[in-house]
Amino acid sequence: MHELTRRSLIKTAFTASAALTLSGCNILPRKAGSEGPLQYTGAIGLPDGSFAVGAIAPDGTMLWKSPVQTRCHSGCNRPGTAEVLFFERRPGWAFYVLNSKTGEKLHRIEAAEGEHFVGHGVFSTDGRFLYAPVNRYEPGEGIIAVYDSHMRYQRVNTFELDGTGPHQITLHPDGQTLIVGLGGILTHPDYDRIKLNLDTMEPALVLMDRHSGGVLARFQPSHHQLSTRHVDVAPDGTIYAAYQYQGPAHELPPLVARYRNGRYEEIDLGESVHRELGNYIASIVAHPESDLVAIASPVGGTALIFNSHSGEVIEKAAIADCAGVEALKGGDFLVSSGRGKLVRMGKGKPVAEIASMPVQWDHHLV
């Protein structure tokens, strides 16, 4: 548990051609916070072994599929525009800028020499600047690369993280603070995905000023092998971090942490739940309309919803290879799986498989 000493850190601005099969008459509900035409976009693997980014509509129609050179991981929508970005999966040598209405590829931006993307990015609220976690793989240094969309995604700045293995990034509701999951794991493209520093990992949740790149705060988990990978933030500014434990499988440490009211603390979901999660969380999403948070583990084949204040598990479901999570309007969550399933979960409701399709969803939906 850590105290935040910089009072100015967070201001009070808390102020198809692949056919889709629908179960019964269910359709996908609207995303929380979305207006107008709705779609869900994700990286997919296709039956022939190729890869694409695909978008589906609420009625289950595949709106478009855009082929990509290699497997992608996650992406982000550019605010105020019809652009969606997707990053190649680690090691990611490029990201794609797509027309979100048609899937047309507008740009393919390659990583700088000696660097690779790690699958995530986030825009400034005005949609101009893209902030992408990047790995400098020879020295094993994590950075945030800044791109200007007004200059055809030219690289305009680099922020040092003073750490290894950044992964997911999001933007605080104050519009100024970047929230970064620093996994602490050293990898190198020449060694596939072998983890090279498990004994000396230094994971952290990092808060950074998006203008200067200055690190405002750094919170470390209770064990140095709790890789801080995924992050999200609620509208009131409460920050959540999800871990992937790199220690012995029989150990069951906390897998979720929360930062609020100047304190960073880990949430114990209970031994049996931790066992079902397989010491691995692939996504964490705080619902913008409630005090509920959802997580998914493809390793454990488990998705669950917990109360953000008490840590009580509200709902839990066994979903093979589940990983992606989206918040839906009205309080529910959408969970995707690598077996093509889309499942709806909500407080006090039966879990409902609402769609199945012959694709493999990667770990995130946007």
Secondary structure, 3 states (H helix, E strand, C coil): CEECCCCCCCCHHHCCCCCCEECCCCCCCCECCCCCCCCEEEEEECCCCCEEEEEECCCCCEEEEEEECCCEEEEEECCCCCEEEEEECCCECEEEEEECCCCCEEEEEECCCCEEECCCCEECCCCCEEEEEEEECCCCEEEEEEEEHHHCCEEEEEEECCCCCEEEEEECCCCCEEEEEECCCCCCHHHCCCCCCCCCCCCEEEEEECCCCCEEEEECCCCCCEEEEEEEECCCCCEEEEEEECCCCCCCCCCEEEEECCEEEEECCCHHHHHHHCCECCEEEECCCCCEEEEEECCCCEEEEEECCCCCEEEEEECCCEEEEEEECCCCEEEEECCCEEEEECCCCCCEEEEECCCEEEEEEC
